[in-house]
Amino acid sequence: MSAFNSSTTMDETIGRLHGCPTRSIDALVSNLPEHHRGNLAVFCYGRAHLHEASLAIAATCNLDALVDAGGKPGAFLFEQSRRPPETDHIFSWARRVRISLEKSADEV
């Protein structure tokens, strides 16, 4: 059964993606045919707030489904969805700075 029937629209599926933990997306889209998942992954990839969801959805698709849905960008999405997540990029810009509260001899 397709998730895009009269009772569930693509808008509802996208609405469910908002706030859905990445680890739960597989269960959310598992009942969709692969070509629908490919279309949904390509659609979501173009929206910054759904970028992580698009990678999770693309990870459930084969290359052909993503290429059919998005051409070269679909192939790029396939490659991106197979890369391991970068966990240390959040604080990579920060560097540790030593702070001293010691007063100089002139200030005492």
Secondary structure, 3 states (H helix, E strand, C coil): CCCCCCCCCHHHHHHHHCCCCHHHHHHHHCCCCHHHHHHHHHHHHCCHHHHHHHHHHHCCCCHHHHHHHHCHHHHHHHHHHCCCCCCCCCCCCCCCCCCCCCCCHHHC
